[in-house]
């Protein structure tokens, strides 16, 4: 309980400050989250969903926190650019865990659409936030979600009213900035009402050579016949720890397309829980991981088919080099009565060295008899015959390996619906394989 105790003491000593800088809608669930965290403690490796990552060790260091909401001296509009050529976006920034509002971008959003500070929006629309905030991200089931809920003071809200289609993609740059080792607790709430559609691109970057611990909880509510495209790209550095929990609830006829891409990191643990609550819902979850040195990436997914006539697809691909370690655990749950479910889950992995390790655990749990479900997993090395074939035609061994790795990972990149983003990621993935993103200082290579 040593790791948990420092956060319990922190909350007890800073409770008044936490409440004083946050809206009532966020504070309403804070004490309950604290009680849940105190009861649960950090999960050990004996807990099935955390068996591949030592969570207690990640949270053991004594990180600083900006609970008093001191101003962070950075102008992200001048210092950072993550432009995707030929992709017109509405651009916003989150500095650590606070929405950056000092300089607002020129708005290209349709009337009624809100992209802004979660804390400010919760203060202005408490009843709306109260109906969604911390509803599917249950603190009584997960200690990391409880910790984030009890400490989060701001983040991002995306609200798309009924039948509004946001044609221009919304790009959010998450910047970690500090002069000392820092823990940030970022919250994201996405509400896409009936018939609405939006495309979101989240980019994670670290601006300073410090140890960062970032917890993030995203709740996404997708209404009847609504659509959400969510792209998450991580390019931080080896000292960064990222623990992100994504919760999605889909209603009837809705569509969700989620792509998560890890190009450079230290330790990353991504959890995705998706509930299909309405008939005819469709989702596609894709993941791409490129890791080397001693990087660690753990993706854990759960798709809960609660009603009939829903479709889910998952494809996660990993390329591991050096002493990298990674894991994929995917579970599809088909509940009684969820007939006519269609689900496919694939995890494919390449370990380029003997010291690289991947743990893979695809699972199907089916309680209905009229379904089409399949899952599969492969782990291997680069094809020796293909390498020999290319070398016989004058291609160097290094270049041949790069071409095979690039071709392997392209299936995930090609699934991205935004063509300019897809083209940009092809370039970034090639740079990553060539080692050009190994330092990844800030995001200057995205210029």
Beta strands, then each sheet from edge to edge (+ up, - down):
strand 1: 89-95
strand 2: 98-99
strand 3: 114-117
strand 4: 155-160
strand 5: 169-176
strand 6: 182-192
strand 7: 197-206
strand 8: 212-222
strand 9: 227-235
strand 10: 240-250
strand 11: 255-264
strand 12: 267-276
strand 13: 282-291
strand 14: 296-305
strand 15: 311-320
strand 16: 325-334
strand 17: 342-351
strand 18: 357-366
strand 19: 372-380
sheet 1: 2+ 1- 5- 7- 9- 11- 13- 15- 17- 19-
sheet 2: 3+ 4- 6- 8- 10- 12- 14- 16- 18-
end
